[in-house]
Amino acid sequence: MGRGRQKAKATRQAREIKYFSPQTDYSALQRELRGTKPSSRAADHEESSDEEDDYSSYAEKYSDYD
């Protein structure tokens, strides 16, 4: 593909991205901003605490190597 065709394609793609207007789900956006799904945050926190527990035995074992 020549430089002219490549530049034209890039320009066309940039224009499509610039003027693309998807249908916005305002109710989903409102729920996300309001934070009505605290269970997902709690699950994320729970997973991270499990991960810390997995490595806590190693942290204690190798703490004197600092």
PQR file of N, CA, C, O and H, with PARSE charges and radii, in Angstrom:
ATOM      1  N   MET A   1       0.857  -1.164   0.000 -0.4000 1.5000
ATOM      2  CA  MET A   1       0.000   0.000   0.000 -0.0000 2.0000
ATOM      3  C   MET A   1       0.908   1.233   0.000  0.5500 1.7000
ATOM      4  O   MET A   1       1.832   1.332   0.807 -0.5500 1.4000
ATOM      5  N   GLY A   2       0.644   2.143  -0.885 -0.4000 1.5000
ATOM      6  CA  GLY A   2       1.454   3.349  -0.976 -0.0000 2.0000
ATOM      7  C   GLY A   2       1.162   4.323   0.146  0.5500 1.7000
ATOM      8  O   GLY A   2       0.174   4.186   0.868 -0.5500 1.4000
ATOM      9  H   GLY A   2      -0.107   2.063  -1.540  0.4000 1.0000
ATOM     10  N   ARG A   3       2.025   5.298   0.281 -0.4000 1.5000
ATOM     11  CA  ARG A   3       1.887   6.276   1.363 -0.0000 2.0000
ATOM     12  C   ARG A   3       0.597   7.077   1.235  0.5500 1.7000
ATOM     13  O   ARG A   3      -0.035   7.391   2.244 -0.5500 1.4000
ATOM     14  H   ARG A   3       2.827   5.409  -0.306  0.4000 1.0000
ATOM     15  N   GLY A   4       0.203   7.408   0.029 -0.4000 1.5000
ATOM     16  CA  GLY A   4      -1.030   8.172  -0.163 -0.0000 2.0000
ATOM     17  C   GLY A   4      -2.257   7.403   0.285  0.5500 1.7000
ATOM     18  O   GLY A   4      -3.135   7.946   0.955 -0.5500 1.4000
ATOM     19  H   GLY A   4       0.716   7.153  -0.790  0.4000 1.0000
ATOM     20  N   ARG A   5      -2.310   6.132  -0.090 -0.4000 1.5000
ATOM     21  CA  ARG A   5      -3.447   5.299   0.318 -0.0000 2.0000
ATOM     22  C   ARG A   5      -3.429   5.064   1.821  0.5500 1.7000
ATOM     23  O   ARG A   5      -4.477   5.036   2.466 -0.5500 1.4000
ATOM     24  H   ARG A   5      -1.596   5.691  -0.635  0.4000 1.0000
ATOM     25  N   GLN A   6      -2.241   4.896   2.373 -0.4000 1.5000
ATOM     26  CA  GLN A   6      -2.110   4.670   3.807 -0.0000 2.0000
ATOM     27  C   GLN A   6      -2.575   5.903   4.590  0.5500 1.7000
ATOM     28  O   GLN A   6      -3.277   5.783   5.594 -0.5500 1.4000
ATOM     29  H   GLN A   6      -1.389   4.918   1.850  0.4000 1.0000
ATOM     30  N   LYS A   7      -2.180   7.069   4.125 -0.4000 1.5000
ATOM     31  CA  LYS A   7      -2.569   8.313   4.797 -0.0000 2.0000
ATOM     32  C   LYS A   7      -4.075   8.533   4.677  0.5500 1.7000
ATOM     33  O   LYS A   7      -4.721   8.967   5.631 -0.5500 1.4000
ATOM     34  H   LYS A   7      -1.609   7.167   3.309  0.4000 1.0000
ATOM     35  N   ALA A   8      -4.629   8.235   3.511 -0.4000 1.5000
ATOM     36  CA  ALA A   8      -6.068   8.390   3.315 -0.0000 2.0000
ATOM     37  C   ALA A   8      -6.844   7.452   4.237  0.5500 1.7000
ATOM     38  O   ALA A   8      -7.873   7.828   4.798 -0.5500 1.4000
ATOM     39  H   ALA A   8      -4.104   7.882   2.736  0.4000 1.0000
ATOM     40  N   LYS A   9      -6.337   6.223   4.386 -0.4000 1.5000
ATOM     41  CA  LYS A   9      -6.995   5.267   5.266 -0.0000 2.0000
ATOM     42  C   LYS A   9      -6.926   5.743   6.720  0.5500 1.7000
ATOM     43  O   LYS A   9      -7.915   5.659   7.449 -0.5500 1.4000
ATOM     44  H   LYS A   9      -5.501   5.918   3.930  0.4000 1.0000
ATOM     45  N   ALA A  10      -5.763   6.242   7.140 -0.4000 1.5000
ATOM     46  CA  ALA A  10      -5.608   6.742   8.502 -0.0000 2.0000
ATOM     47  C   ALA A  10      -6.526   7.933   8.750  0.5500 1.7000
ATOM     48  O   ALA A  10      -7.121   8.051   9.822 -0.5500 1.4000
ATOM     49  H   ALA A  10      -4.960   6.311   6.548  0.4000 1.0000
ATOM     50  N   THR A  11      -6.640   8.809   7.768 -0.4000 1.5000
ATOM     51  CA  THR A  11      -7.516   9.976   7.887 -0.0000 2.0000
ATOM     52  C   THR A  11      -8.966   9.539   7.995  0.5500 1.7000
ATOM     53  O   THR A  11      -9.723  10.069   8.808 -0.5500 1.4000
ATOM     54  H   THR A  11      -6.156   8.713   6.897  0.4000 1.0000
ATOM     55  N   ARG A  12      -9.352   8.569   7.172 -0.4000 1.5000
ATOM     56  CA  ARG A  12     -10.723   8.067   7.198 -0.0000 2.0000
ATOM     57  C   ARG A  12     -11.033   7.424   8.550  0.5500 1.7000
ATOM     58  O   ARG A  12     -12.104   7.649   9.114 -0.5500 1.4000
ATOM     59  H   ARG A  12      -8.737   8.139   6.511  0.4000 1.0000
ATOM     60  N   GLN A  13     -10.096   6.623   9.072 -0.4000 1.5000
ATOM     61  CA  GLN A  13     -10.312   5.980  10.367 -0.0000 2.0000
ATOM     62  C   GLN A  13     -10.396   7.010  11.491  0.5500 1.7000
ATOM     63  O   GLN A  13     -11.221   6.881  12.395 -0.5500 1.4000
ATOM     64  H   GLN A  13      -9.226   6.440   8.614  0.4000 1.0000
ATOM     65  N   ALA A  14      -9.545   8.028  11.434 -0.4000 1.5000
ATOM     66  CA  ALA A  14      -9.579   9.076  12.460 -0.0000 2.0000
ATOM     67  C   ALA A  14     -10.899   9.820  12.429  0.5500 1.7000
ATOM     68  O   ALA A  14     -11.452  10.153  13.477 -0.5500 1.4000
ATOM     69  H   ALA A  14      -8.874   8.133  10.699  0.4000 1.0000
ATOM     70  N   ARG A  15     -11.405  10.081  11.239 -0.4000 1.5000
ATOM     71  CA  ARG A  15     -12.680  10.780  11.100 -0.0000 2.0000
ATOM     72  C   ARG A  15     -13.819   9.924  11.641  0.5500 1.7000
ATOM     73  O   ARG A  15     -14.725  10.437  12.299 -0.5500 1.4000
ATOM     74  H   ARG A  15     -10.956   9.811  10.388  0.4000 1.0000
ATOM     75  N   GLU A  16     -13.777   8.615  11.364 -0.4000 1.5000
ATOM     76  CA  GLU A  16     -14.816   7.719  11.881 -0.0000 2.0000
ATOM     77  C   GLU A  16     -14.813   7.707  13.405  0.5500 1.7000
ATOM     78  O   GLU A  16     -15.870   7.730  14.036 -0.5500 1.4000
ATOM     79  H   GLU A  16     -13.041   8.199  10.830  0.4000 1.0000
ATOM     80  N   ILE A  17     -13.624   7.672  13.990 -0.4000 1.5000
ATOM     81  CA  ILE A  17     -13.528   7.660  15.446 -0.0000 2.0000
ATOM     82  C   ILE A  17     -14.013   8.983  16.031  0.5500 1.7000
ATOM     83  O   ILE A  17     -14.716   9.004  17.041 -0.5500 1.4000
ATOM     84  H   ILE A  17     -12.765   7.653  13.478  0.4000 1.0000
ATOM     85  N   LYS A  18     -13.637  10.080  15.393 -0.4000 1.5000
ATOM     86  CA  LYS A  18     -13.986  11.405  15.903 -0.0000 2.0000
ATOM     87  C   LYS A  18     -15.490  11.635  15.902  0.5500 1.7000
ATOM     88  O   LYS A  18     -16.035  12.184  16.860 -0.5500 1.4000
ATOM     89  H   LYS A  18     -13.066  10.063  14.572  0.4000 1.0000
ATOM     90  N   TYR A  19     -16.160  11.224  14.845 -0.4000 1.5000
ATOM     91  CA  TYR A  19     -17.585  11.520  14.706 -0.0000 2.0000
ATOM     92  C   TYR A  19     -18.489  10.351  15.071  0.5500 1.7000
ATOM     93  O   TYR A  19     -19.704  10.442  14.893 -0.5500 1.4000
ATOM     94  H   TYR A  19     -15.718  10.778  14.066  0.4000 1.0000
ATOM     95  N   PHE A  20     -17.928   9.254  15.579 -0.4000 1.5000
ATOM     96  CA  PHE A  20     -18.721   8.101  15.975 -0.0000 2.0000
ATOM     97  C   PHE A  20     -19.451   8.431  17.267  0.5500 1.7000
ATOM     98  O   PHE A  20     -18.836   8.875  18.236 -0.5500 1.4000
ATOM     99  H   PHE A  20     -16.941   9.181  15.723  0.4000 1.0000
ATOM    100  N   SER A  21     -20.747   8.218  17.282 -0.4000 1.5000
ATOM    101  CA  SER A  21     -21.519   8.487  18.499 -0.0000 2.0000
ATOM    102  C   SER A  21     -22.334   7.242  18.850  0.5500 1.7000
ATOM    103  O   SER A  21     -23.423   7.040  18.313 -0.5500 1.4000
ATOM    104  H   SER A  21     -21.247   7.857  16.495  0.4000 1.0000
ATOM    105  N   PRO A  22     -21.812   6.416  19.744 -0.5600 1.5000
ATOM    106  CA  PRO A  22     -22.540   5.209  20.128  0.2800 2.0000
ATOM    107  C   PRO A  22     -23.746   5.553  20.992  0.5500 1.7000
ATOM    108  O   PRO A  22     -23.828   6.641  21.561 -0.5500 1.4000
ATOM    109  N   GLN A  23     -24.661   4.629  21.080 -0.4000 1.5000
ATOM    110  CA  GLN A  23     -25.820   4.809  21.946 -0.0000 2.0000
ATOM    111  C   GLN A  23     -25.361   4.643  23.392  0.5500 1.7000
ATOM    112  O   GLN A  23     -24.835   3.593  23.762 -0.5500 1.4000
ATOM    113  H   GLN A  23     -24.594   3.745  20.618  0.4000 1.0000
ATOM    114  N   THR A  24     -25.554   5.656  24.194 -0.4000 1.5000
ATOM    115  CA  THR A  24     -25.107   5.636  25.580 -0.0000 2.0000
ATOM    116  C   THR A  24     -26.213   5.100  26.472  0.5500 1.7000
ATOM    117  O   THR A  24     -27.363   5.532  26.387 -0.5500 1.4000
ATOM    118  H   THR A  24     -25.981   6.509  23.894  0.4000 1.0000
ATOM    119  N   ASP A  25     -25.855   4.164  27.320 -0.4000 1.5000
ATOM    120  CA  ASP A  25     -26.793   3.615  28.293 -0.0000 2.0000
ATOM    121  C   ASP A  25     -26.690   4.456  29.564  0.5500 1.7000
ATOM    122  O   ASP A  25     -25.873   4.184  30.444 -0.5500 1.4000
ATOM    123  H   ASP A  25     -24.921   3.813  27.389  0.4000 1.0000
ATOM    124  N   TYR A  26     -27.529   5.473  29.639 -0.4000 1.5000
ATOM    125  CA  TYR A  26     -27.454   6.418  30.748 -0.0000 2.0000
ATOM    126  C   TYR A  26     -27.828   5.788  32.080  0.5500 1.7000
ATOM    127  O   TYR A  26     -27.299   6.185  33.118 -0.5500 1.4000
ATOM    128  H   TYR A  26     -28.193   5.694  28.924  0.4000 1.0000
ATOM    129  N   SER A  27     -28.726   4.819  32.070 -0.4000 1.5000
ATOM    130  CA  SER A  27     -29.092   4.182  33.337 -0.0000 2.0000
ATOM    131  C   SER A  27     -27.919   3.371  33.890  0.5500 1.7000
ATOM    132  O   SER A  27     -27.694   3.358  35.100 -0.5500 1.4000
ATOM    133  H   SER A  27     -29.156   4.497  31.226  0.4000 1.0000
ATOM    134  N   ALA A  28     -27.168   2.692  33.009 -0.4000 1.5000
ATOM    135  CA  ALA A  28     -25.988   1.955  33.465 -0.0000 2.0000
ATOM    136  C   ALA A  28     -24.914   2.909  33.969  0.5500 1.7000
ATOM    137  O   ALA A  28     -24.233   2.625  34.954 -0.5500 1.4000
ATOM    138  H   ALA A  28     -27.351   2.703  32.026  0.4000 1.0000
ATOM    139  N   LEU A  29     -24.768   4.035  33.295 -0.4000 1.5000
ATOM    140  CA  LEU A  29     -23.806   5.043  33.723 -0.0000 2.0000
ATOM    141  C   LEU A  29     -24.188   5.598  35.094  0.5500 1.7000
ATOM    142  O   LEU A  29     -23.330   5.795  35.954 -0.5500 1.4000
ATOM    143  H   LEU A  29     -25.322   4.266  32.495  0.4000 1.0000
ATOM    144  N   GLN A  30     -25.465   5.846  35.286 -0.4000 1.5000
ATOM    145  CA  GLN A  30     -25.940   6.369  36.569 -0.0000 2.0000
ATOM    146  C   GLN A  30     -25.696   5.352  37.684  0.5500 1.7000
ATOM    147  O   GLN A  30     -25.269   5.727  38.776 -0.5500 1.4000
ATOM    148  H   GLN A  30     -26.162   5.687  34.587  0.4000 1.0000
ATOM    149  N   ARG A  31     -25.962   4.062  37.420 -0.4000 1.5000
ATOM    150  CA  ARG A  31     -25.712   3.026  38.421 -0.0000 2.0000
ATOM    151  C   ARG A  31     -24.230   2.958  38.763  0.5500 1.7000
ATOM    152  O   ARG A  31     -23.861   2.815  39.928 -0.5500 1.4000
ATOM    153  H   ARG A  31     -26.308   3.757  36.533  0.4000 1.0000
ATOM    154  N   GLU A  32     -23.387   3.060  37.747 -0.4000 1.5000
ATOM    155  CA  GLU A  32     -21.949   2.994  37.977 -0.0000 2.0000
ATOM    156  C   GLU A  32     -21.461   4.178  38.806  0.5500 1.7000
ATOM    157  O   GLU A  32     -20.650   4.012  39.717 -0.5500 1.4000
ATOM    158  H   GLU A  32     -23.687   3.176  36.800  0.4000 1.0000
ATOM    159  N   LEU A  33     -21.952   5.367  38.489 -0.4000 1.5000
ATOM    160  CA  LEU A  33     -21.524   6.552  39.218 -0.0000 2.0000
ATOM    161  C   LEU A  33     -22.071   6.581  40.642  0.5500 1.7000
ATOM    162  O   LEU A  33     -21.426   7.093  41.557 -0.5500 1.4000
ATOM    163  H   LEU A  33     -22.610   5.502  37.749  0.4000 1.0000
ATOM    164  N   ARG A  34     -23.260   6.028  40.813 -0.4000 1.5000
ATOM    165  CA  ARG A  34     -23.861   5.985  42.137 -0.0000 2.0000
ATOM    166  C   ARG A  34     -23.216   4.913  42.997  0.5500 1.7000
ATOM    167  O   ARG A  34     -23.201   5.010  44.224 -0.5500 1.4000
ATOM    168  H   ARG A  34     -23.784   5.612  40.070  0.4000 1.0000
ATOM    169  N   GLY A  35     -22.684   3.892  42.343 -0.4000 1.5000
ATOM    170  CA  GLY A  35     -22.039   2.812  43.083 -0.0000 2.0000
ATOM    171  C   GLY A  35     -23.023   1.853  43.698  0.5500 1.7000
ATOM    172  O   GLY A  35     -22.859   1.467  44.855 -0.5500 1.4000
ATOM    173  H   GLY A  35     -22.696   3.813  41.346  0.4000 1.0000
ATOM    174  N   THR A  36     -24.049   1.452  42.958 -0.4000 1.5000
ATOM    175  CA  THR A  36     -25.063   0.558  43.509 -0.0000 2.0000
ATOM    176  C   THR A  36     -24.627  -0.895  43.504  0.5500 1.7000
ATOM    177  O   THR A  36     -25.392  -1.764  43.923 -0.5500 1.4000
ATOM    178  H   THR A  36     -24.183   1.765  42.018  0.4000 1.0000
ATOM    179  N   LYS A  37     -23.424  -1.181  43.043 -0.4000 1.5000
ATOM    180  CA  LYS A  37     -22.947  -2.559  43.045 -0.0000 2.0000
ATOM    181  C   LYS A  37     -21.770  -2.705  44.013  0.5500 1.7000
ATOM    182  O   LYS A  37     -20.646  -2.942  43.570 -0.5500 1.4000
ATOM    183  H   LYS A  37     -22.802  -0.475  42.703  0.4000 1.0000
ATOM    184  N   PRO A  38     -21.998  -2.573  45.308 -0.5600 1.5000
ATOM    185  CA  PRO A  38     -20.891  -2.705  46.251  0.2800 2.0000
ATOM    186  C   PRO A  38     -20.393  -4.138  46.358  0.5500 1.7000
ATOM    187  O   PRO A  38     -19.279  -4.363  46.829 -0.5500 1.4000
ATOM    188  N   SER A  39     -21.189  -5.108  45.935 -0.4000 1.5000
ATOM    189  CA  SER A  39     -20.778  -6.503  46.036 -0.0000 2.0000
ATOM    190  C   SER A  39     -19.564  -6.790  45.162  0.5500 1.7000
ATOM    191  O   SER A  39     -18.720  -7.608  45.529 -0.5500 1.4000
ATOM    192  H   SER A  39     -22.095  -4.925  45.552  0.4000 1.0000
ATOM    193  N   SER A  40     -19.463  -6.129  44.007 -0.4000 1.5000
ATOM    194  CA  SER A  40     -18.308  -6.366  43.149 -0.0000 2.0000
ATOM    195  C   SER A  40     -17.043  -5.810  43.782  0.5500 1.7000
ATOM    196  O   SER A  40     -15.976  -6.411  43.652 -0.5500 1.4000
ATOM    197  H   SER A  40     -20.148  -5.465  43.708  0.4000 1.0000
ATOM    198  N   ARG A  41     -17.138  -4.678  44.462 -0.4000 1.5000
ATOM    199  CA  ARG A  41     -15.966  -4.120  45.137 -0.0000 2.0000
ATOM    200  C   ARG A  41     -15.554  -5.009  46.304  0.5500 1.7000
ATOM    201  O   ARG A  41     -14.364  -5.210  46.547 -0.5500 1.4000
ATOM    202  H   ARG A  41     -18.004  -4.190  44.568  0.4000 1.0000
ATOM    203  N   ALA A  42     -16.527  -5.534  47.017 -0.4000 1.5000
ATOM    204  CA  ALA A  42     -16.219  -6.410  48.141 -0.0000 2.0000
ATOM    205  C   ALA A  42     -15.548  -7.684  47.650  0.5500 1.7000
ATOM    206  O   ALA A  42     -14.638  -8.197  48.301 -0.5500 1.4000
ATOM    207  H   ALA A  42     -17.493  -5.370  46.820  0.4000 1.0000
ATOM    208  N   ALA A  43     -15.988  -8.195  46.514 -0.4000 1.5000
ATOM    209  CA  ALA A  43     -15.380  -9.396  45.953 -0.0000 2.0000
ATOM    210  C   ALA A  43     -13.938  -9.128  45.550  0.5500 1.7000
ATOM    211  O   ALA A  43     -13.070  -9.976  45.760 -0.5500 1.4000
ATOM    212  H   ALA A  43     -16.727  -7.779  45.985  0.4000 1.0000
ATOM    213  N   ASP A  44     -13.674  -7.964  44.976 -0.4000 1.5000
ATOM    214  CA  ASP A  44     -12.310  -7.612  44.602 -0.0000 2.0000
ATOM    215  C   ASP A  44     -11.428  -7.533  45.838  0.5500 1.7000
ATOM    216  O   ASP A  44     -10.294  -8.013  45.828 -0.5500 1.4000
ATOM    217  H   ASP A  44     -14.379  -7.276  44.805  0.4000 1.0000
ATOM    218  N   HIS A  45     -11.946  -6.929  46.904 -0.4000 1.5000
ATOM    219  CA  HIS A  45     -11.172  -6.800  48.134 -0.0000 2.0000
ATOM    220  C   HIS A  45     -10.937  -8.175  48.753  0.5500 1.7000
ATOM    221  O   HIS A  45      -9.866  -8.445  49.296 -0.5500 1.4000
ATOM    222  H   HIS A  45     -12.867  -6.539  46.912  0.4000 1.0000
ATOM    223  N   GLU A  46     -11.939  -9.035  48.668 -0.4000 1.5000
ATOM    224  CA  GLU A  46     -11.821 -10.370  49.232 -0.0000 2.0000
ATOM    225  C   GLU A  46     -10.751 -11.169  48.503  0.5500 1.7000
ATOM    226  O   GLU A  46      -9.974 -11.886  49.135 -0.5500 1.4000
ATOM    227  H   GLU A  46     -12.810  -8.816  48.227  0.4000 1.0000
ATOM    228  N   GLU A  47     -10.702 -11.053  47.177 -0.4000 1.5000
ATOM    229  CA  GLU A  47      -9.692 -11.764  46.406 -0.0000 2.0000
ATOM    230  C   GLU A  47      -8.293 -11.302  46.782  0.5500 1.7000
ATOM    231  O   GLU A  47      -7.386 -12.123  46.916 -0.5500 1.4000
ATOM    232  H   GLU A  47     -11.333 -10.470  46.664  0.4000 1.0000
ATOM    233  N   SER A  48      -8.108 -10.002  46.952 -0.4000 1.5000
ATOM    234  CA  SER A  48      -6.786  -9.491  47.286 -0.0000 2.0000
ATOM    235  C   SER A  48      -6.369  -9.938  48.683  0.5500 1.7000
ATOM    236  O   SER A  48      -5.187 -10.193  48.912 -0.5500 1.4000
ATOM    237  H   SER A  48      -8.845  -9.334  46.842  0.4000 1.0000
ATOM    238  N   SER A  49      -7.305 -10.038  49.618 -0.4000 1.5000
ATOM    239  CA  SER A  49      -6.939 -10.488  50.956 -0.0000 2.0000
ATOM    240  C   SER A  49      -6.570 -11.966  50.936  0.5500 1.7000
ATOM    241  O   SER A  49      -5.697 -12.382  51.698 -0.5500 1.4000
ATOM    242  H   SER A  49      -8.265  -9.830  49.432  0.4000 1.0000
ATOM    243  N   ASP A  50      -7.211 -12.775  50.085 -0.4000 1.5000
ATOM    244  CA  ASP A  50      -6.832 -14.176  49.937 -0.0000 2.0000
ATOM    245  C   ASP A  50      -5.422 -14.286  49.395  0.5500 1.7000
ATOM    246  O   ASP A  50      -4.644 -15.138  49.824 -0.5500 1.4000
ATOM    247  H   ASP A  50      -7.920 -12.437  49.466  0.4000 1.0000
ATOM    248  N   GLU A  51      -5.100 -13.423  48.454 -0.4000 1.5000
ATOM    249  CA  GLU A  51      -3.776 -13.426  47.858 -0.0000 2.0000
ATOM    250  C   GLU A  51      -2.722 -13.087  48.911  0.5500 1.7000
ATOM    251  O   GLU A  51      -1.653 -13.697  48.938 -0.5500 1.4000
ATOM    252  H   GLU A  51      -5.732 -12.731  48.106  0.4000 1.0000
ATOM    253  N   GLU A  52      -3.017 -12.126  49.768 -0.4000 1.5000
ATOM    254  CA  GLU A  52      -2.092 -11.762  50.832 -0.0000 2.0000
ATOM    255  C   GLU A  52      -1.902 -12.928  51.795  0.5500 1.7000
ATOM    256  O   GLU A  52      -0.790 -13.155  52.272 -0.5500 1.4000
ATOM    257  H   GLU A  52      -3.885 -11.630  49.746  0.4000 1.0000
ATOM    258  N   ASP A  53      -2.965 -13.670  52.088 -0.4000 1.5000
ATOM    259  CA  ASP A  53      -2.867 -14.809  52.988 -0.0000 2.0000
ATOM    260  C   ASP A  53      -1.975 -15.896  52.406  0.5500 1.7000
ATOM    261  O   ASP A  53      -1.243 -16.556  53.143 -0.5500 1.4000
ATOM    262  H   ASP A  53      -3.868 -13.486  51.701  0.4000 1.0000
ATOM    263  N   ASP A  54      -2.028 -16.089  51.095 -0.4000 1.5000
ATOM    264  CA  ASP A  54      -1.205 -17.106  50.455 -0.0000 2.0000
ATOM    265  C   ASP A  54       0.278 -16.825  50.639  0.5500 1.7000
ATOM    266  O   ASP A  54       1.069 -17.758  50.782 -0.5500 1.4000
ATOM    267  H   ASP A  54      -2.623 -15.553  50.496  0.4000 1.0000
ATOM    268  N   TYR A  55       0.662 -15.574  50.638 -0.4000 1.5000
ATOM    269  CA  TYR A  55       2.068 -15.204  50.720 -0.0000 2.0000
ATOM    270  C   TYR A  55       2.514 -14.826  52.129  0.5500 1.7000
ATOM    271  O   TYR A  55       3.696 -14.562  52.350 -0.5500 1.4000
ATOM    272  H   TYR A  55       0.020 -14.816  50.522  0.4000 1.0000
ATOM    273  N   SER A  56       1.603 -14.797  53.068 -0.4000 1.5000
ATOM    274  CA  SER A  56       1.971 -14.384  54.421 -0.0000 2.0000
ATOM    275  C   SER A  56       2.943 -15.368  55.060  0.5500 1.7000
ATOM    276  O   SER A  56       3.829 -14.957  55.809 -0.5500 1.4000
ATOM    277  H   SER A  56       0.643 -15.012  52.889  0.4000 1.0000
ATOM    278  N   SER A  57       2.795 -16.658  54.777 -0.4000 1.5000
ATOM    279  CA  SER A  57       3.724 -17.633  55.349 -0.0000 2.0000
ATOM    280  C   SER A  57       5.137 -17.424  54.813  0.5500 1.7000
ATOM    281  O   SER A  57       6.112 -17.581  55.549 -0.5500 1.4000
ATOM    282  H   SER A  57       2.075 -16.992  54.168  0.4000 1.0000
ATOM    283  N   TYR A  58       5.251 -17.070  53.532 -0.4000 1.5000
ATOM    284  CA  TYR A  58       6.568 -16.799  52.958 -0.0000 2.0000
ATOM    285  C   TYR A  58       7.157 -15.509  53.522  0.5500 1.7000
ATOM    286  O   TYR A  58       8.363 -15.420  53.750 -0.5500 1.4000
ATOM    287  H   TYR A  58       4.459 -16.943  52.935  0.4000 1.0000
ATOM    288  N   ALA A  59       6.313 -14.526  53.742 -0.4000 1.5000
ATOM    289  CA  ALA A  59       6.785 -13.255  54.290 -0.0000 2.0000
ATOM    290  C   ALA A  59       7.370 -13.465  55.675  0.5500 1.7000
ATOM    291  O   ALA A  59       8.404 -12.885  56.009 -0.5500 1.4000
ATOM    292  H   ALA A  59       5.333 -14.599  53.556  0.4000 1.0000
ATOM    293  N   GLU A  60       6.719 -14.286  56.479 -0.4000 1.5000
ATOM    294  CA  GLU A  60       7.234 -14.572  57.814 -0.0000 2.0000
ATOM    295  C   GLU A  60       8.521 -15.390  57.745  0.5500 1.7000
ATOM    296  O   GLU A  60       9.458 -15.154  58.508 -0.5500 1.4000
ATOM    297  H   GLU A  60       5.879 -14.757  56.208  0.4000 1.0000
ATOM    298  N   LYS A  61       8.559 -16.347  56.831 -0.4000 1.5000
ATOM    299  CA  LYS A  61       9.714 -17.239  56.714 -0.0000 2.0000
ATOM    300  C   LYS A  61      10.965 -16.488  56.282  0.5500 1.7000
ATOM    301  O   LYS A  61      12.054 -16.740  56.799 -0.5500 1.4000
ATOM    302  H   LYS A  61       7.799 -16.540  56.211  0.4000 1.0000
ATOM    303  N   TYR A  62      10.812 -15.560  55.328 -0.4000 1.5000
ATOM    304  CA  TYR A  62      11.967 -14.870  54.763 -0.0000 2.0000
ATOM    305  C   TYR A  62      12.105 -13.436  55.256  0.5500 1.7000
ATOM    306  O   TYR A  62      12.816 -12.646  54.635 -0.5500 1.4000
ATOM    307  H   TYR A  62       9.928 -15.356  54.908  0.4000 1.0000
ATOM    308  N   SER A  63      11.454 -13.082  56.342 -0.4000 1.5000
ATOM    309  CA  SER A  63      11.510 -11.704  56.832 -0.0000 2.0000
ATOM    310  C   SER A  63      12.894 -11.322  57.335  0.5500 1.7000
ATOM    311  O   SER A  63      13.240 -10.141  57.324 -0.5500 1.4000
ATOM    312  H   SER A  63      10.876 -13.724  56.847  0.4000 1.0000
ATOM    313  N   ASP A  64      13.694 -12.284  57.774 -0.4000 1.5000
ATOM    314  CA  ASP A  64      15.027 -11.961  58.288 -0.0000 2.0000
ATOM    315  C   ASP A  64      16.058 -11.755  57.181  0.5500 1.7000
ATOM    316  O   ASP A  64      17.210 -11.442  57.479 -0.5500 1.4000
ATOM    317  H   ASP A  64      13.413 -13.244  57.782  0.4000 1.0000
ATOM    318  N   TYR A  65      15.679 -11.922  55.911 -0.4000 1.5000
ATOM    319  CA  TYR A  65      16.607 -11.734  54.797 -0.0000 2.0000
ATOM    320  C   TYR A  65      16.629 -10.309  54.268  0.5500 1.7000
ATOM    321  O   TYR A  65      17.335 -10.041  53.297 -0.5500 1.4000
ATOM    322  H   TYR A  65      14.743 -12.177  55.669  0.4000 1.0000
ATOM    323  N   ASP A  66      15.896  -9.398  54.857 -0.4000 1.5000
ATOM    324  CA  ASP A  66      15.842  -8.008  54.381 -0.0000 2.0000
ATOM    325  C   ASP A  66      17.113  -7.301  54.504  0.5500 1.7000
ATOM    326  O   ASP A  66      17.205  -6.128  54.140 -0.5500 1.4000
ATOM    327  H   ASP A  66      15.322  -9.616  55.647  0.4000 1.0000
TER
END
